[in-house]
Amino acid sequence: MKPSQRVSMRRKKFVKTPGGRTKEVFAKKISKKPICALCKKPLHGIGKGAKTKRRAERPYPNLCASCSRKKIIQDARKRFLSIQE
């Protein structure tokens, strides 16, 4: 086991060898599915993978569809009220 493999980016996994011994193997951690920042539900249509692949190409990419809709309406109302005053 190399010291370069003992990092927090890799998780420790115990594997049984054909000889019957148990050996530590440092495997890559599996990334989690991205979740909404407000309601904590998983974001649909975005896969697990690299950080760049887990970003939606839309305003408020860290929010789900319903939360982003609410946020856009809230911002529009705020902008409208500031114009009226």
Buried (B, 14 or more C-beta within 10 A) or exposed (E): EEEEEEEEEBEEEEEEEEEEEEEEEBEEEEEEEBEBBBEEEEBEEBEEEEEEEBEBEEEBBBBBBEBBEBBEEEEEEEEEEEEEE
